[in-house]
Every structure is written in C-alpha cells, then in structure tokens.
Amino acid sequence: GEELKQLIGAAAYIECSSKTQQ
C-alpha cells in the first residue's frame, strides 16, 4: 500500500509541477 501511495503521490507531484512551470 505504501509503495502505491508513493507512486501516486510522485505522479501527482510531477503533474502539478509541470503544470506550474508552463
């Protein structure tokens, strides 16, 4: 469960940061 949570969190973080940079 923790690994999946980290993967989802990382994906959301990357998506957020890429949206912020644009």
Biotite code that builds the C-alpha atoms (Angstrom):
import biotite.structure as struc

atoms = struc.array([
    struc.Atom([0.000, 0.000, 0.000], chain_id="A", res_id=1, res_name="GLY", atom_name="CA", element="C"),
    struc.Atom([2.781, 2.437, 0.854], chain_id="A", res_id=2, res_name="GLU", atom_name="CA", element="C"),
    struc.Atom([4.579, 1.889, -2.459], chain_id="A", res_id=3, res_name="GLU", atom_name="CA", element="C"),
    struc.Atom([1.397, 2.507, -4.424], chain_id="A", res_id=4, res_name="LEU", atom_name="CA", element="C"),
    struc.Atom([0.715, 5.653, -2.403], chain_id="A", res_id=5, res_name="LYS", atom_name="CA", element="C"),
    struc.Atom([4.239, 6.905, -3.130], chain_id="A", res_id=6, res_name="GLN", atom_name="CA", element="C"),
    struc.Atom([3.849, 6.201, -6.857], chain_id="A", res_id=7, res_name="LEU", atom_name="CA", element="C"),
    struc.Atom([0.531, 8.051, -6.994], chain_id="A", res_id=8, res_name="ILE", atom_name="CA", element="C"),
    struc.Atom([1.966, 10.922, -4.954], chain_id="A", res_id=9, res_name="GLY", atom_name="CA", element="C"),
    struc.Atom([5.016, 11.167, -7.218], chain_id="A", res_id=10, res_name="ALA", atom_name="CA", element="C"),
    struc.Atom([2.853, 11.146, -10.358], chain_id="A", res_id=11, res_name="ALA", atom_name="CA", element="C"),
    struc.Atom([0.568, 13.841, -8.941], chain_id="A", res_id=12, res_name="ALA", atom_name="CA", element="C"),
    struc.Atom([3.568, 15.914, -7.837], chain_id="A", res_id=13, res_name="TYR", atom_name="CA", element="C"),
    struc.Atom([5.191, 15.695, -11.282], chain_id="A", res_id=14, res_name="ILE", atom_name="CA", element="C"),
    struc.Atom([1.911, 16.602, -12.972], chain_id="A", res_id=15, res_name="GLU", atom_name="CA", element="C"),
    struc.Atom([1.420, 19.563, -10.635], chain_id="A", res_id=16, res_name="CYS", atom_name="CA", element="C"),
    struc.Atom([4.972, 20.874, -11.030], chain_id="A", res_id=17, res_name="SER", atom_name="CA", element="C"),
    struc.Atom([4.806, 20.561, -14.821], chain_id="A", res_id=18, res_name="SER", atom_name="CA", element="C"),
    struc.Atom([1.522, 22.489, -14.873], chain_id="A", res_id=19, res_name="LYS", atom_name="CA", element="C"),
    struc.Atom([3.063, 25.156, -12.627], chain_id="A", res_id=20, res_name="THR", atom_name="CA", element="C"),
    struc.Atom([6.108, 25.570, -14.881], chain_id="A", res_id=21, res_name="GLN", atom_name="CA", element="C"),
    struc.Atom([4.021, 26.177, -18.001], chain_id="A", res_id=22, res_name="GLN", atom_name="CA", element="C"),
])
